[in-house]
Amino acid sequence: MYETRNDLTETIRLKIIELCNSRLADSIDLQTQCKHAHWNVEGPTFIALHKLFDEVNEDIEEYVDLVAERIVQLGGIAEGTARVAAKRSNLAEYKVETNGGMDHVRSLASSLASYEKLARAAISTSAELNDADTADIFTEIFRGVDKWLWMVEVHLQESK
């Protein structure tokens, strides 16, 4: 950890850095899942889902940067390699053999819901540590993911 003039104590910064590195791994994993779905979706709703999954990916990519940059702002190292993310991610493994549109919708909706739950917990933890900036970042992420979860899940309504 390097020195910073940030007024959070070193103890709090270390806890927030650990929290953020955990969520960074989840974010990177979710981003790759979105791209996997984008590249491999098939079926009659291909174009709509292909575009949707890419739009979700674009926002998740921004969340990756937000979280990684917060880590560095606090004096930490953003542990953002693919190997670290694979080891640390709390998301369920995405089935790579999935290719049908609704199968991708169900898989991605599950991943978004899991990620959203982790973001909500990160809001609470950050607030408990009196780090309003990090809580605000995770609130922004939560709101965005909540919107994308709705936009992905709405595709399941037609299959009922």
C-alpha positions in Angstrom: 0.0 0.0 0.0 1.3 3.4 -0.8 0.8 6.6 1.2 -2.0 9.0 0.4 -3.4 12.1 1.9 -6.9 10.5 1.9 -8.3 11.1 5.3 -9.6 7.5 5.8 -7.4 5.6 8.3 -5.0 3.0 6.9 -7.1 0.3 8.7 -10.3 1.4 6.9 -8.5 1.8 3.6 -7.1 -1.7 3.8 -10.6 -3.1 4.5 -12.1 -1.1 1.6 -9.3 -2.1 -0.7 -10.0 -5.8 0.1 -13.7 -5.3 -0.4 -13.1 -3.5 -3.7 -10.7 -6.1 -5.0 -13.3 -8.8 -4.3 -15.9 -6.8 -6.2 -13.4 -6.1 -9.0 -13.0 -9.9 -9.5 -16.8 -10.2 -9.7 -17.0 -7.3 -12.1 -14.4 -8.7 -14.4 -16.0 -12.1 -14.3 -19.4 -10.6 -15.1 -18.0 -8.6 -18.0 -16.5 -11.7 -19.6 -19.8 -13.5 -19.1 -21.7 -10.7 -20.9 -19.2 -10.8 -23.8 -19.4 -14.6 -23.9 -23.2 -14.3 -24.2 -22.9 -11.6 -26.8 -20.5 -13.6 -29.0 -22.4 -16.9 -28.7 -26.1 -16.1 -28.6 -28.2 -17.8 -31.3 -31.8 -18.1 -32.2 -34.7 -16.0 -33.5 -34.0 -13.1 -31.0 -30.3 -13.1 -31.9 -29.9 -9.4 -33.0 -31.9 -8.0 -30.0 -30.0 -10.1 -27.5 -26.6 -9.7 -29.2 -27.1 -5.9 -28.9 -28.5 -6.1 -25.3 -25.6 -8.2 -24.0 -23.1 -5.8 -25.6 -24.8 -2.8 -23.9 -24.7 -4.6 -20.5 -21.1 -5.3 -21.1 -20.3 -1.7 -21.8 -21.7 -0.6 -18.5 -20.1 -3.4 -16.6 -16.8 -2.4 -18.2 -17.3 1.1 -16.7 -17.9 -0.5 -13.3 -14.7 -2.4 -13.5 -12.9 0.9 -14.0 -14.8 2.6 -11.2 -13.9 -0.1 -8.7 -10.3 -0.5 -9.8 -9.7 3.3 -9.7 -11.1 3.5 -6.2 -8.7 0.9 -5.0 -5.7 2.8 -6.4 -7.1 6.1 -5.0 -7.0 4.5 -1.5 -3.3 3.5 -2.0 -3.9 -0.1 -3.0 -3.2 -2.3 -6.0 -6.1 -3.1 -8.3 -5.8 -6.9 -8.7 -7.5 -7.1 -12.1 -5.8 -9.9 -14.0 -8.0 -12.6 -15.5 -6.3 -15.2 -13.3 -6.9 -13.3 -10.1 -10.5 -12.6 -11.1 -11.1 -16.3 -11.9 -9.7 -17.3 -8.4 -11.6 -14.6 -6.5 -14.9 -14.3 -8.2 -18.0 -15.1 -6.2 -20.2 -15.5 -9.3 -21.3 -19.0 -10.5 -19.4 -20.4 -13.4 -21.1 -19.5 -16.7 -21.8 -22.6 -18.8 -19.7 -22.1 -22.0 -21.8 -24.5 -24.0 -24.9 -22.3 -23.7 -26.0 -20.9 -27.0 -29.7 -20.5 -27.2 -31.0 -17.0 -26.6 -33.2 -17.8 -23.6 -30.5 -20.0 -22.0 -28.2 -17.0 -22.2 -30.9 -14.7 -20.8 -31.5 -17.0 -17.8 -27.7 -17.4 -17.2 -26.9 -13.8 -17.5 -30.0 -12.8 -15.3 -28.7 -15.2 -12.6 -25.2 -13.6 -12.8 -26.6 -10.1 -12.7 -28.8 -10.9 -9.7 -25.8 -12.4 -7.8 -23.6 -9.4 -8.7 -26.4 -7.0 -7.6 -26.6 -8.7 -4.2 -22.8 -8.4 -3.8 -23.0 -4.7 -4.7 -25.8 -4.1 -2.2 -23.7 -5.7 0.5 -20.7 -3.5 -0.5 -22.8 -0.4 -0.1 -23.6 -1.5 3.5 -20.0 -2.4 4.3 -18.6 0.8 2.9 -21.2 2.9 4.8 -20.4 1.0 8.1 -16.7 1.9 7.5 -17.7 5.6 7.0 -16.5 5.6 3.4 -19.3 7.5 1.6 -17.3 7.7 -1.6 -17.0 3.9 -2.0 -20.7 3.5 -0.9 -21.7 6.0 -3.6 -19.7 4.0 -6.2 -21.4 0.8 -5.2 -24.8 2.6 -5.2 -24.2 3.7 -8.8 -23.3 0.2 -9.7 -26.3 -1.3 -7.9 -28.7 1.0 -9.7 -27.2 0.3 -13.1 -27.2 -3.5 -12.6 -30.7 -3.4 -11.2 -31.8 -1.7 -14.5 -29.9 -4.3 -16.6 -31.3 -7.2 -14.6 -34.8 -5.9 -15.4 -34.0 -5.4 -19.1 -32.6 -8.9 -19.4 -35.3 -10.6 -17.3 -38.1 -9.0 -19.4 -37.1 -11.4 -22.2 -38.1 -14.3 -20.0 -41.7 -12.9 -19.8 -42.5 -14.0 -23.4 -41.3 -17.5 -22.7 -43.8 -18.2 -19.9 
